[in-house]
């Protein structure tokens, strides 16, 4: 029973992992998509990164 109830901290990504994922996805968007798709995708990635970083460090109260 204790194995199924994990803390959310166990599933969080480190800042370096978030930045690495951002770089990988940005590269894939630029390589596989056109300029508009890459721009919109990168903006979406930035929003996700900001939300996750804020959730981890609690910089802004909701």
N, CA, C and O of each residue as an XYZ file, in Angstrom:
248
protein
N       0.823     -1.192      0.000
C       0.000      0.000      0.000
C       0.867      1.255      0.000
O       0.537      2.238     -0.664
N       1.961      1.225      0.734
C       2.797      2.416      0.804
C       3.493      2.696     -0.525
O       3.826      3.846     -0.813
N       3.720      1.664     -1.340
C       4.348      1.879     -2.633
C       3.431      2.611     -3.600
O       3.910      3.338     -4.470
N       2.135      2.432     -3.467
C       1.208      3.071     -4.392
C       0.949      4.528     -4.037
O       0.460      5.286     -4.875
N       1.263      4.930     -2.822
C       1.051      6.319     -2.412
C       2.389      7.029     -2.355
O       3.001      7.149     -1.294
N       2.836      7.500     -3.520
C       4.103      8.213     -3.596
C       3.847      9.701     -3.490
O       2.780     10.193     -3.858
N       4.834     10.403     -2.985
C       4.743     11.855     -2.932
C       4.957     12.418     -4.327
O       5.641     11.809     -5.149
N       4.377     13.572     -4.592
C       4.545     14.180     -5.906
C       5.990     14.602     -6.128
O       6.415     14.761     -7.272
N       6.749     14.786     -5.058
C       8.141     15.182     -5.194
C       8.957     14.100     -5.892
O       9.952     14.415     -6.544
N       8.563     12.838     -5.773
C       9.290     11.756     -6.416
C       9.170     11.819     -7.932
O      10.039     11.307     -8.638
N       8.125     12.429     -8.441
C       7.868     12.469     -9.876
C       8.279     13.785    -10.520
O       8.092     13.959    -11.724
N       8.833     14.716     -9.752
C       9.203     16.010    -10.303
C      10.521     15.917    -11.060
O      11.402     15.130    -10.715
N      10.635     16.729    -12.087
C      11.871     16.802    -12.855
C      12.752     17.902    -12.282
O      12.258     18.910    -11.778
N      14.055     17.699    -12.364
C      14.974     18.740    -11.914
C      14.984     19.863    -12.946
O      14.491     19.701    -14.063
N      15.546     20.991    -12.561
C      15.624     22.123    -13.479
C      16.451     21.760    -14.708
O      16.101     22.141    -15.825
N      17.534     21.032    -14.513
C      18.373     20.623    -15.647
C      17.598     19.710    -16.596
O      17.750     19.816    -17.813
N      16.768     18.815    -16.053
C      15.963     17.937    -16.899
C      14.922     18.737    -17.667
O      14.679     18.460    -18.842
N      14.301     19.724    -17.026
C      13.324     20.564    -17.721
C      13.981     21.335    -18.859
O      13.422     21.429    -19.952
N      15.156     21.882    -18.608
C      15.863     22.626    -19.656
C      16.272     21.683    -20.787
O      16.164     22.038    -21.961
N      16.739     20.488    -20.441
C      17.102     19.508    -21.458
C      15.923     19.117    -22.330
O      16.045     19.037    -23.552
N      14.777     18.873    -21.698
C      13.569     18.545    -22.465
C      13.152     19.702    -23.359
O      12.729     19.490    -24.495
N      13.270     20.923    -22.852
C      12.943     22.102    -23.649
C      13.815     22.156    -24.900
O      13.316     22.403    -25.998
N      15.107     21.927    -24.737
C      16.027     21.978    -25.877
C      15.710     20.875    -26.881
O      15.711     21.117    -28.088
N      15.442     19.677    -26.398
C      15.116     18.556    -27.294
C      13.842     18.842    -28.079
O      13.812     18.673    -29.298
N      12.784     19.276    -27.385
C      11.526     19.544    -28.074
C      11.644     20.739    -29.013
O      11.049     20.732    -30.091
N      12.398     21.762    -28.627
C      12.590     22.907    -29.515
C      13.315     22.466    -30.786
O      12.942     22.874    -31.886
N      14.344     21.639    -30.640
C      15.070     21.132    -31.804
C      14.151     20.331    -32.715
O      14.170     20.506    -33.933
N      13.343     19.447    -32.120
C      12.424     18.636    -32.926
C      11.395     19.501    -33.644
O      11.082     19.258    -34.809
N      10.867     20.512    -32.950
C       9.887     21.386    -33.594
C      10.500     22.148    -34.762
O       9.874     22.286    -35.813
N      11.711     22.640    -34.584
C      12.359     23.391    -35.657
C      12.723     22.456    -36.814
O      12.580     22.826    -37.979
N      13.189     21.256    -36.497
C      13.636     20.313    -37.518
C      12.465     19.726    -38.300
O      12.538     19.602    -39.523
N      11.389     19.366    -37.610
C      10.279     18.677    -38.262
C       9.168     19.607    -38.751
O       8.382     19.225    -39.618
N       9.094     20.801    -38.214
C       7.989     21.681    -38.557
C       8.439     22.888    -39.347
O       9.622     23.068    -39.634
N       7.470     23.704    -39.689
C       7.787     24.954    -40.355
C       8.034     26.034    -39.293
O       7.973     25.753    -38.096
N       8.306     27.237    -39.720
C       8.662     28.315    -38.797
C       7.517     28.655    -37.858
O       7.741     28.836    -36.661
N       6.299     28.746    -38.372
C       5.156     29.099    -37.528
C       4.919     28.035    -36.464
O       4.728     28.358    -35.292
N       4.930     26.774    -36.867
C       4.706     25.679    -35.918
C       5.788     25.666    -34.847
O       5.493     25.481    -33.666
N       7.037     25.861    -35.253
C       8.133     25.878    -34.291
C       7.987     27.035    -33.312
O       8.217     26.866    -32.115
N       7.607     28.202    -33.806
C       7.447     29.367    -32.934
C       6.335     29.148    -31.927
O       6.520     29.400    -30.736
N       5.188     28.685    -32.386
C       4.060     28.433    -31.482
C       4.414     27.328    -30.488
O       4.089     27.434    -29.306
N       5.068     26.283    -30.949
C       5.462     25.189    -30.064
C       6.452     25.628    -29.004
O       6.335     25.232    -27.844
N       7.422     26.439    -29.385
C       8.413     26.918    -28.419
C       7.764     27.838    -27.400
O       8.110     27.785    -26.219
N       6.833     28.680    -27.827
C       6.100     29.524    -26.873
C       5.324     28.648    -25.899
O       5.297     28.925    -24.700
N       4.692     27.592    -26.405
C       3.985     26.655    -25.526
C       4.928     25.981    -24.545
O       4.595     25.806    -23.373
N       6.112     25.600    -25.026
C       7.099     24.986    -24.137
C       7.539     25.950    -23.042
O       7.695     25.552    -21.888
N       7.737     27.204    -23.397
C       8.141     28.209    -22.405
C       7.080     28.334    -21.324
O       7.408     28.430    -20.141
N       5.821     28.335    -21.715
C       4.732     28.436    -20.735
C       4.740     27.226    -19.809
O       4.613     27.376    -18.594
N       4.889     26.031    -20.370
C       4.936     24.817    -19.540
C       6.138     24.864    -18.605
O       6.016     24.516    -17.431
N       7.298     25.290    -19.106
C       8.494     25.377    -18.273
C       8.287     26.354    -17.122
O       8.652     26.056    -15.985
N       7.704     27.515    -17.405
C       7.472     28.515    -16.358
C       6.530     27.972    -15.299
O       6.773     28.153    -14.106
N       5.459     27.311    -15.712
C       4.497     26.758    -14.757
C       5.153     25.693    -13.888
O       4.975     25.700    -12.670
N       5.905     24.779    -14.491
C       6.563     23.720    -13.722
C       7.639     24.282    -12.800
O       7.766     23.841    -11.658
N       8.413     25.249    -13.282
C       9.460     25.855    -12.460
C       8.844     26.588    -11.281
O       9.348     26.512    -10.160
N       7.743     27.304    -11.540
C       7.054     28.020    -10.470
C       6.462     27.048     -9.460
O       6.507     27.296     -8.256
N       5.904     25.941     -9.947
C       5.321     24.946     -9.048
C       6.396     24.357     -8.129
O       6.152     24.111     -6.948
N       7.583     24.139     -8.691
C       8.667     23.545     -7.913
C       9.234     24.529     -6.890
O       9.498     24.152     -5.748
N       9.421     25.773     -7.288
C      10.077     26.753     -6.426
C       9.110     27.694     -5.719
O       9.526     28.482     -4.869
N       7.827     27.622     -6.058
C       6.779     28.425     -5.432
C       7.140     29.918     -5.415
O       7.128     30.564     -4.367
N       7.458     30.443     -6.595
C       7.833     31.842     -6.715
C       6.621     32.764     -6.702
O       6.679     33.871     -6.167
N       5.523     32.301     -7.293
C       4.304     33.105     -7.374
C       3.180     32.329     -6.716
O       2.948     31.165     -7.045
N       2.476     32.972     -5.782
C       1.339     32.313     -5.139
C       0.146     32.332     -6.081
O      -0.139     33.361     -6.694
N      -0.558     31.203     -6.208
C      -1.723     31.172     -7.106
C      -2.890     31.956     -6.549
O      -3.944     32.028     -7.181
